[in-house]
Amino acid sequence: MRRTACFLACAVLAAAQHPAERLTLEQAEAEAAARHPALAAARTEAMAVRTRVEQARAARRPQAVANTTAVGADNESRIAAGALNNPILYSRIGAGVTMSQNLFDFGRTAHLVESARETADASDQRAAFARADVILGVRRAYFQALRAENILRVARATAEARQLIADQVRELVRAKLKTSLDESFAETSLSEAKLLVESAGNETRAAYADLSLAMGRTLPERTQLADVQEPEAAAPELDRLQTDALERRSDLKALRREVAAARETSLAQKAVRLPAVSGMLSMGVVPAAGPKLSTEYAAVGVNVSLPLLTGGYQKWAQAESELRVKALAHRLTQQEQLVLRDVKAAWLQANTARRRIELTRQFVDQAALALDLAQTRYDLGLSTMVEFSQAQLTKTNAELQNAAAKYDYLLWRSILQYRAGGL
């Protein structure tokens, strides 16, 4: 007795020193949103794409190039082949700066900037959709863990009840009041319950591992999950959910942004065929040169460029950009149809899961009543152990379905919320 008391005292002291971590669904979601690597990658990718806006806008700003040139030449000779002009060559050393400024390009740069902005907005929406994916993954794993724990409790209670019955039957067999066949059936039912406990325990451990992965960290072994109350109100009307999905789904918003970006790119491609006007400034010094070259130079000019022949490149590049706009528009239409279908499927599943909660409660009550009657008939010798075992199996099945029904409903409500754009 003293050893037992000491052991219990040590166990209580250890538990007090290492209290179990109590985790709520809200805490799990917040932690996953803050540290999940997939979400961090999506946000970083969105920031990287956002830099393309400034890259495109850089074409509006002055451009400057510094040059240093040293030439050894047969003085006053000319380039006679390879070009239409024939500049004179002088031996010299020179250094200078050449600056250019885009003045007017018929909106090509503006369309490219707008295309980059739409692409960046689409990437932001993709990051928002990645967050919804992470939150749904946390809820799925959280509800699966609660479901597994509930099933494990049912399995342990079933094993305890069948252990008691097996002990009673064993004593009755020793007293010659029951046959060894009854004992065999009782032991078989007990073994089945023990297997159920082992399987439920393994599923619980696997569910906690999935929850750790969904949260982006490893949970302590003594983690306890706070239960979640089922929503009192039924799911909203299907038409309203489908309308919300088309308006709020981040993946649809991203596709719409991509269509707009492709359209701006197509407009920019059309502007390539039009003239582009730029201003130029060049200045520098020539510290070492022949007597015919000045020691300094400076020039200002305006250049107008107009592509005339490009081998058909501009024509086909424009055709490609227009076809991409149409392809993305078709993809958006298809995705909207898929979203409407997914919302309807989740809505039907959620409503079915809600009805299953009440039906499984009735199933449990009826199965418990049937088991009591079967046990009474068996105790009075009016039925066999087969009938009693079948009643036990029916009650266990009812309890397992009831244990899972609540969390199945919570999961489908979360899936419906996700598909309707509410996460």
FENCOR-V279630 format. One record per helix or strand of 3 or more residues. SS is the DSSP state (H for helix, E for strand). FROM is the first residue (numbers start at 1). TO is the last residue. Records with the same first field share a line. If there is no record, write none. Layout:
SS=FROM-TO + FROM-TO
This chain:
H=2-17 + 25-35 + 37-60 + 108-174 + 180-215 + 238-248 + 250-271 + 313-379 + 385-419
E=63-71 + 92-104 + 276-289 + 296-305
